[in-house]
Amino acid sequence: MEECWSAMSTEQQIIGEVEVPSSVKITKEGNVLVCKGKLGTVRKDFLKIPATITVEGNKVVIKPYGSRKRDLAVTNTARSIIQSMIKGVEKGYSYKLKVIFAHFPISVKVKGKEVYVENFFGERSPRVSRIVGDNTKVEVAGEDVVVKGPSLEDVSQTAANIELSTKIKDKDQRVFLDGLYIYAREDGM
């Protein structure tokens, strides 16, 4: 059984490009793309993405290995990740969480790279969640907890860690509504 794939030479080549503003500097170190801006540095490893990523002047060029529909999806995903990196070092990202309790007053404290949720349902030991990333900052402002940083992945994962640390088990979640809940996501710090 012999197959012939001569159609590859007549198909169009898929190329994705991302314009880099003058206030942002992007360099490539192996498979890692480093984006530097006024709010910090964001690193992303593109080892698992099946495409060639090059930095040419003020552009990042993404060329997938093939020319199928799946390769177009890979190109658009990589382009979206790079645009998020650029937006993060220029404007930043912030998530807001609301502290909600009915009877036991919850207190939230930040110590180093961890967030402690104390007195949750009157528990003696605090619930601890990890802050992801070096540039991610967590602030407690009254009934709100604000997570800020240049990396969308780090900020959103930190907010999710805090929210999941107050997940209620073995009780009806519709009745026992205590916890910290994400209620806003904003671009810009």
C-alpha positions in Angstrom: 0.0 0.0 0.0 1.7 3.1 -1.2 0.6 6.7 -0.5 1.7 9.9 -2.2 1.7 13.2 -0.4 2.7 15.7 -3.1 0.0 18.1 -2.0 2.2 19.5 0.7 4.2 21.6 -1.8 1.1 23.4 -3.1 -0.4 24.2 0.3 0.1 27.6 2.0 2.6 28.0 4.8 1.0 29.1 8.1 2.9 31.9 9.8 1.9 33.8 12.9 3.3 37.2 13.8 3.1 39.3 17.0 4.1 42.9 16.9 6.3 43.9 19.9 5.9 47.5 21.2 9.0 49.6 21.7 8.6 49.6 25.6 8.9 45.8 25.7 12.0 43.7 25.0 11.7 40.1 24.0 14.6 37.7 23.8 14.8 33.9 23.2 17.0 31.7 25.3 16.8 28.2 23.9 13.1 27.3 24.1 12.3 30.0 26.7 10.9 33.3 25.6 11.7 36.1 28.0 9.6 39.3 27.9 10.8 42.3 29.8 8.8 45.5 30.5 8.2 48.2 33.1 6.3 45.8 35.4 8.8 43.0 35.4 9.9 39.9 33.5 7.8 37.0 32.3 9.3 33.7 31.1 7.5 31.0 29.1 8.9 27.7 27.9 7.7 26.8 24.4 9.3 23.4 24.3 6.1 21.4 24.0 4.6 23.6 21.3 5.3 22.1 17.8 6.4 25.3 16.1 9.6 27.3 15.5 9.5 30.6 17.3 12.0 33.3 16.3 12.5 37.0 17.3 13.1 39.2 14.3 13.5 42.9 15.2 10.2 44.1 16.7 8.3 40.9 15.7 7.9 37.4 17.0 7.4 34.9 14.2 5.7 31.6 14.8 6.0 28.9 12.1 4.4 25.5 12.8 5.9 22.3 11.5 2.9 21.4 9.3 0.1 23.2 7.4 -3.0 21.5 8.7 -5.9 22.9 10.7 -4.3 21.7 14.0 -1.1 23.6 13.1 -3.1 26.8 12.7 -4.6 26.2 16.1 -1.1 25.7 17.6 0.0 28.9 15.9 -2.9 30.9 17.3 -2.4 29.5 20.8 1.3 30.5 20.8 0.4 33.9 19.5 -2.2 34.4 22.2 0.3 33.4 24.9 2.9 35.9 23.6 0.3 38.7 23.4 -0.6 37.9 27.1 3.0 38.1 28.1 3.4 41.5 26.4 0.2 42.8 27.9 1.3 41.6 31.3 4.7 43.4 31.4 3.0 46.6 30.1 -0.2 46.8 32.1 -0.3 43.7 34.4 -3.1 41.6 35.6 -5.1 41.7 38.8 -7.7 39.3 40.4 -10.0 40.3 43.3 -11.4 37.9 45.8 -14.1 38.6 48.3 -14.0 37.3 51.9 -17.4 36.0 52.8 -18.4 34.6 56.2 -21.6 34.1 58.2 -20.6 33.4 61.8 -16.8 33.0 62.3 -14.9 36.0 61.1 -12.2 35.0 58.6 -8.9 36.7 58.7 -6.4 36.6 55.8 -2.7 37.1 56.2 0.2 37.1 53.8 3.5 35.6 55.1 6.3 35.3 52.6 5.2 33.2 49.6 2.1 31.9 51.4 -1.4 33.1 52.2 -3.0 32.0 55.5 -6.7 31.9 55.9 -7.4 31.8 59.7 -10.5 31.0 61.7 -12.3 29.4 58.7 -15.4 27.9 60.2 -13.7 28.2 63.6 -10.9 25.8 62.6 -7.8 26.1 64.8 -5.2 25.6 62.1 -5.0 28.0 59.2 -5.6 27.0 55.6 -2.5 27.7 53.6 -2.2 28.5 49.9 0.9 29.1 47.8 1.7 32.3 45.9 2.9 31.3 42.4 5.7 33.3 40.6 8.3 35.7 41.8 6.5 38.9 40.7 3.1 38.0 42.1 1.9 40.3 44.9 -1.1 39.6 47.3 -2.6 42.4 49.3 -5.4 42.3 51.8 -7.7 45.3 51.7 -10.6 45.0 54.2 -13.0 42.4 52.8 -11.0 42.0 49.6 -7.9 40.1 48.7 -6.1 41.5 45.6 -3.7 39.4 43.6 -1.5 41.4 41.1 1.4 40.6 38.8 2.7 40.7 35.2 2.2 37.0 34.5 -1.4 36.0 33.7 -0.7 32.3 34.5 0.9 33.1 37.9 -1.8 35.6 39.0 -4.7 33.4 38.0 -3.2 30.3 39.6 -2.5 32.1 42.8 -6.1 33.4 42.9 -7.4 29.9 42.3 -5.1 28.4 45.0 -6.6 30.9 47.5 -10.1 30.1 46.4 -9.6 26.4 46.5 -8.0 26.5 50.0 -11.4 27.5 51.4 -13.3 24.7 49.6 -15.9 23.1 51.9 -16.0 19.4 52.1 -18.8 17.1 53.6 -21.3 20.0 53.8 -23.9 21.5 51.4 -22.1 24.2 49.5 -25.4 26.0 48.8 -26.0 26.5 52.5 -22.4 27.0 53.9 -21.2 29.8 51.7 -18.2 30.9 53.7 -14.9 31.3 51.8 -12.9 33.5 49.5 -14.4 33.8 46.0 -13.0 35.4 42.8 -15.3 38.2 41.7 -13.3 40.3 39.3 -10.5 40.0 36.8 -8.9 43.2 35.5 -6.2 44.1 33.0 -3.9 46.7 34.6 -2.5 46.9 38.1 
